[in-house]
Amino acid sequence: DMDVIRAVLGDDHLNYLGFSYGTQLGATYAEIYPDKVGRVVLDGAVDISLTPEEQSITQATGFENALKNFIVWCHQQTACPLTGDVEQSRQQIADIAVKARDQTYPSGGDTPVDGNLMVYGMVVTLYDQTSWEYLELALKEAIERDTARTFYELGNFYLDRNGSTGEYIGNSTEAFTAISCLDSAVEDWTIAKQRDFARKIEAVAPTFGWWFAGSIGCEGWPYHADETVTKIDKAKTAAPMLVVGTTNDPATPYTWAQSLAKQLGATLLTFNGEGHTAYGRSNQCITDAVDGFLVDGVMPPAGVTC
């Protein structure tokens, strides 16, 4: 489909800026059509060489680390409701998530906040440091008033759902399952395998591990892709590409950017900061480097950190 778009536009090569999952699309395109790659930037890289289990474990670790960075920030704020050291504060947050899972919190409406919606409300704030204040507010509400109105709104925002009516505004939730299961090679998924995976992921992500452990696997999904791309080989012969990674990116950890850049033989540009992706939300250094390549075709030197 991407190559059809290129052809319809009359371009000999695909010039492309992909964020997050868009980096997987870009890397896949480069693998299938290496001779048609133009100026390609992949920001918030997905390492397609990893299995879904490996991706989940790394991502869960990323969100756990982002939560700890949030806690350090929160302790510096006058209204932070968290107490004790970083680990004690982390446990406070974990207890809130587990209580929501086992008992639910009132949301102020007809639908209570369960564990799934609570964790969505937590992790959505970790995608950008400017959203940390909303997590601070939501935690203060849960700790001091035992309610989760703000978490309810945050979770619905992540899910693209109208909190008042319960109706989904878009199809992103369904699309995520359909696309993810078609992108991955089909594997047998048993209860024993899931429990073993749960133990592994909870060991590296004690706050969010149980949640990630319940959202893996495509057992029972009735459709299978004719072709999946999980290895980079031909893309190394394509025109030079630029991969952008954020050092504390929770959703697409920095190690993925390092790995994908190596697999593609691409230049790695690093944003030293928090949050998911960098271009358009970080600093002028990143903007100038990406614009210089996309607009003028000037690749930044290898190893640049902004």
SEMIPA-355960 format. One record per residue (C-alpha): residue number from 0; residue in one letter; y, z, x. Coordinates in steps of 0.001 Angstrom, whole numbers, padded with zeros to 6 digits. Example, Ala and Ser with C-alpha at 12.3 -4.5 7.8 and 13.67 -1.06 7.14 Angstrom:
<pts>
- 0 A -004500 007800 012300 .
- 1 S -001060 007140 013670 .
</pts>
This chain:
<pts>
- 0 D 000000 000000 000000 .
- 1 M 002391 000810 002834 .
- 2 D 001707 -002538 004455 .
- 3 V 002361 -004288 001138 .
- 4 I 005778 -002580 001032 .
- 5 R 006467 -003776 004579 .
- 6 A 005486 -007319 003662 .
- 7 V 007539 -007371 000448 .
- 8 L 010598 -006254 002409 .
- 9 G 010036 -009137 004801 .
- 10 D 009774 -006853 007845 .
- 11 D 007536 -007823 010727 .
- 12 H 007053 -004164 011607 .
- 13 L 007074 -000908 009641 .
- 14 N 009998 001375 010433 .
- 15 Y 009054 004721 008957 .
- 16 L 010117 008374 008747 .
- 17 G 007353 010653 007500 .
- 18 F 007553 014375 006749 .
- 19 S 004585 016757 006501 .
- 20 Y 001807 014893 004635 .
- 21 G 003875 011789 005306 .
- 22 T 002915 012152 008971 .
- 23 Q -000723 011725 008009 .
- 24 L 000207 008549 006161 .
- 25 G 002138 007324 009192 .
- 26 A -000648 008121 011645 .
- 27 T -003208 006482 009366 .
- 28 Y -001057 003370 009074 .
- 29 A -000719 003222 012860 .
- 30 E -004489 003474 013218 .
- 31 I -005182 000654 010741 .
- 32 Y -002220 -001605 011653 .
- 33 P -001260 -000747 015256 .
- 34 D 000297 -004159 015854 .
- 35 K 002712 -003675 012932 .
- 36 V 004166 -000320 013972 .
- 37 G 007938 -000355 014438 .
- 38 R 010137 002706 014884 .
- 39 V 008001 005519 013489 .
- 40 V 009018 009192 013368 .
- 41 L 006506 011837 012229 .
- 42 D 008100 015229 011498 .
- 43 G 005986 018279 010647 .
- 44 A 002813 016701 011947 .
- 45 V -000626 016982 010377 .
- 46 D -003482 016890 012887 .
- 47 I -005911 014585 011095 .
- 48 S -008615 015190 013692 .
- 49 L -009191 018710 012342 .
- 50 T -011638 019478 009554 .
- 51 P -010211 020889 006304 .
- 52 E -011560 024310 007322 .
- 53 E -009833 024142 010712 .
- 54 Q -006607 023027 009091 .
- 55 S -006722 025914 006606 .
- 56 I -007357 028526 009296 .
- 57 T -004504 027229 011450 .
- 58 Q -002144 026976 008498 .
- 59 A -002999 030464 007247 .
- 60 T -002264 031776 010738 .
- 61 G 001062 029940 010660 .
- 62 F 002123 031556 007394 .
- 63 E 001004 034955 008669 .
- 64 N 003183 034537 011765 .
- 65 A 006119 033337 009657 .
- 66 L 005752 036424 007459 .
- 67 K 005935 038683 010512 .
- 68 N 009095 036886 011665 .
- 69 F 010540 037419 008194 .
- 70 I 009727 041127 008409 .
- 71 V 011569 041444 011725 .
- 72 W 014576 039742 010102 .
- 73 C 014307 041890 006974 .
- 74 H 014391 045113 009001 .
- 75 Q 017794 044009 010286 .
- 76 Q 019201 043699 006739 .
- 77 T 020816 046654 004997 .
- 78 A 018979 046075 001689 .
- 79 C 015480 045482 003126 .
- 80 P 012960 047403 000968 .
- 81 L 010230 047382 003623 .
- 82 T 009495 050528 005607 .
- 83 G 007740 051473 008824 .
- 84 D 006968 049105 011661 .
- 85 V 006098 045417 011329 .
- 86 E 002423 046052 010624 .
- 87 Q 003150 048728 008023 .
- 88 S 005625 046414 006310 .
- 89 R 003115 043587 006390 .
- 90 Q 000606 045863 004703 .
- 91 Q 003156 046648 001987 .
- 92 I 003426 042931 001237 .
- 93 A -000350 042482 001361 .
- 94 D -000766 045363 -001103 .
- 95 I 001635 043676 -003526 .
- 96 A -000366 040432 -003362 .
- 97 V -003665 042254 -003921 .
- 98 K -002242 044296 -006800 .
- 99 A -001088 041065 -008437 .
- 100 R -004568 039616 -007936 .
- 101 D -006388 042635 -009363 .
- 102 Q -003939 043945 -011987 .
- 103 T -001015 041446 -012324 .
- 104 Y 002714 042206 -012411 .
- 105 P 005013 041795 -015413 .
- 106 S 007177 038692 -015153 .
- 107 G 009620 039413 -017951 .
- 108 G 007912 036813 -020112 .
- 109 D 004583 036182 -021798 .
- 110 T 002802 035144 -018597 .
- 111 P 002161 037854 -015995 .
- 112 V 002222 037188 -012247 .
- 113 D -001334 037086 -010930 .
- 114 G -002415 036894 -007297 .
- 115 N -002307 033124 -007133 .
- 116 L 001243 032855 -008473 .
- 117 M 002358 035816 -006353 .
- 118 V 001228 034206 -003106 .
- 119 Y 002820 030904 -004091 .
- 120 G 006037 032837 -004652 .
- 121 M 005754 034396 -001217 .
- 122 V 004830 031374 000868 .
- 123 V 007414 029051 -000691 .
- 124 T 010162 031162 000878 .
- 125 L 008619 030783 004328 .
- 126 Y 009232 027028 004423 .
- 127 D 012886 027575 005363 .
- 128 Q 014633 030560 006925 .
- 129 T 017514 030165 004464 .
- 130 S 015049 031192 001717 .
- 131 W 014129 034505 003323 .
- 132 E 016813 036275 001297 .
- 133 Y 014926 035352 -001884 .
- 134 L 011736 036920 -000533 .
- 135 E 013716 040046 000350 .
- 136 L 015084 040169 -003212 .
- 137 A 011667 039600 -004789 .
- 138 L 010031 042302 -002660 .
- 139 K 012808 044764 -003497 .
- 140 E 012190 044097 -007177 .
- 141 A 008416 044571 -006850 .
- 142 I 008662 047723 -004714 .
- 143 E 011469 049495 -006551 .
- 144 R 010936 048311 -010147 .
- 145 D 007269 047266 -010192 .
- 146 T 008100 043893 -011714 .
- 147 A 007927 040322 -010433 .
- 148 R 010553 038298 -012263 .
- 149 T 011794 036677 -009060 .
- 150 F 008287 036016 -007753 .
- 151 Y 007522 034353 -011084 .
- 152 E 010442 031955 -010645 .
- 153 L 009605 031297 -006991 .
- 154 G 005954 030578 -007737 .
- 155 N 006819 028195 -010550 .
- 156 F 009326 026455 -008294 .
- 157 Y 006566 025796 -005773 .
- 158 L 004254 024490 -008495 .
- 159 D 006968 022314 -010028 .
- 160 R 006514 024088 -013364 .
- 161 N 008936 025178 -016058 .
- 162 G 008610 028964 -016151 .
- 163 S 009920 029188 -019714 .
- 164 T 007509 026717 -021305 .
- 165 G 004671 026688 -018782 .
- 166 E 004826 022891 -018665 .
- 167 Y 004508 021087 -015353 .
- 168 I 007510 018946 -014482 .
- 169 G 005544 016637 -012191 .
- 170 N 001964 015890 -011197 .
- 171 S 002090 017347 -007677 .
- 172 T -000585 019975 -008399 .
- 173 E -003119 017439 -009624 .
- 174 A -002128 014944 -006954 .
- 175 F -002655 017482 -004175 .
- 176 T -006298 018003 -005142 .
- 177 A -007017 014331 -005763 .
- 178 I -005423 013104 -002548 .
- 179 S -006748 015886 -000325 .
- 180 C -010307 015395 -001518 .
- 181 L -010124 011639 -000972 .
- 182 D -008613 012026 002503 .
- 183 S -011419 014248 003785 .
- 184 A -014979 013370 004553 .
- 185 V -017299 014739 001857 .
- 186 E -019086 017943 002909 .
- 187 D -021622 020167 001198 .
- 188 W -019881 023386 000196 .
- 189 T -022016 026381 -000734 .
- 190 I -021271 029985 -001686 .
- 191 A -022680 031136 001665 .
- 192 K -020456 028719 003561 .
- 193 Q -017414 029768 001569 .
- 194 R -018038 033449 002268 .
- 195 D -018450 032798 005979 .
- 196 F -015212 030817 005939 .
- 197 A -013479 033645 004075 .
- 198 R -014454 036136 006770 .
- 199 K -013051 033870 009484 .
- 200 I -009756 033166 007773 .
- 201 E -009156 036767 006675 .
- 202 A -009610 037865 010295 .
- 203 V -006641 035747 011458 .
- 204 A -004563 036041 008267 .
- 205 P -005041 039490 006712 .
- 206 T -002207 038998 004180 .
- 207 F -002933 035503 002889 .
- 208 G -006486 034859 004102 .
- 209 W -008219 035680 000804 .
- 210 W -005929 033218 -000980 .
- 211 F -006519 030392 001492 .
- 212 A -010251 031094 001372 .
- 213 G -010310 030351 -002342 .
- 214 S -008541 026998 -002093 .
- 215 I -010846 025078 000225 .
- 216 G -013564 022565 -000475 .
- 217 C -013990 019638 -002832 .
- 218 E -017441 020444 -004176 .
- 219 G -017816 018770 -007554 .
- 220 W -014935 016346 -007088 .
- 221 P -016358 013161 -008617 .
- 222 Y -014549 010515 -006567 .
- 223 H -015056 009386 -002993 .
- 224 A -012890 007226 -000757 .
- 225 D -014249 003964 000588 .
- 226 E -012768 004806 003982 .
- 227 T -011341 007932 005607 .
- 228 V -009386 008027 008852 .
- 229 T -009988 011229 010778 .
- 230 K -009794 009924 014339 .
- 231 I -007023 008238 016322 .
- 232 D -008168 005377 018511 .
- 233 K -006412 002053 017883 .
- 234 A -003030 003690 017219 .
- 235 K -002657 004394 020926 .
- 236 T -001997 000676 021417 .
- 237 A 000895 000691 018917 .
- 238 A 004595 000743 019786 .
- 239 P 005854 004142 021031 .
- 240 M 006235 006694 018236 .
- 241 L 008163 009970 017998 .
- 242 V 006530 013190 016781 .
- 243 V 008774 016143 015835 .
- 244 G 007434 019695 015785 .
- 245 T 008981 023057 014869 .
- 246 T 007757 025956 016980 .
- 247 N 007359 028377 014052 .
- 248 D 006450 025904 011321 .
- 249 P 004025 027723 008975 .
- 250 A 002836 024746 006924 .
- 251 T 002206 022326 009792 .
- 252 P 001882 024522 012891 .
- 253 Y 003400 023376 016165 .
- 254 T -000031 022940 017740 .
- 255 W -000630 020112 015268 .
- 256 A 002466 018285 016506 .
- 257 Q 001325 018723 020095 .
- 258 S -002146 017442 019242 .
- 259 L -001012 014456 017167 .
- 260 A 001516 013405 019804 .
- 261 K -001231 013458 022410 .
- 262 Q -003632 011502 020212 .
- 263 L -001008 008841 019458 .
- 264 G 000383 008736 022976 .
- 265 A 003719 009545 021326 .
- 266 T 006801 011384 022549 .
- 267 L 007060 014989 021333 .
- 268 L 010463 016341 020262 .
- 269 T 010565 020111 019676 .
- 270 F 012790 022210 017434 .
- 271 N 012723 025844 018539 .
- 272 G 013052 027570 015192 .
- 273 E 011611 028635 011847 .
- 274 G 010541 026673 008799 .
- 275 H 008782 023470 007832 .
- 276 T 009896 020203 009512 .
- 277 A 013110 019806 011494 .
- 278 Y 015053 016598 010854 .
- 279 G 017769 017174 008259 .
- 280 R 017467 020961 008275 .
- 281 S 017681 022137 011887 .
- 282 N 020502 021195 014259 .
- 283 Q 022551 018300 015612 .
- 284 C 020342 017991 018670 .
- 285 I 017364 017000 016496 .
- 286 T 019532 014762 014305 .
- 287 D 020958 012872 017272 .
- 288 A 017546 012395 018885 .
- 289 V 015876 011086 015713 .
- 290 D 018846 008926 014697 .
- 291 G 019056 007525 018198 .
- 292 F 015469 006327 017949 .
- 293 L 015438 005170 014312 .
- 294 V 018821 003425 014407 .
- 295 D 019257 002354 018013 .
- 296 G 015690 002292 019282 .
- 297 V 016406 004782 022064 .
- 298 M 013456 007136 022536 .
- 299 P 014466 010668 023634 .
- 300 P 012993 011810 026952 .
- 301 A 009621 013507 026770 .
- 302 G 009728 017284 026524 .
- 303 V 013134 017660 024866 .
- 304 T 013541 021000 023054 .
- 305 C 016421 021603 020642 .
</pts>
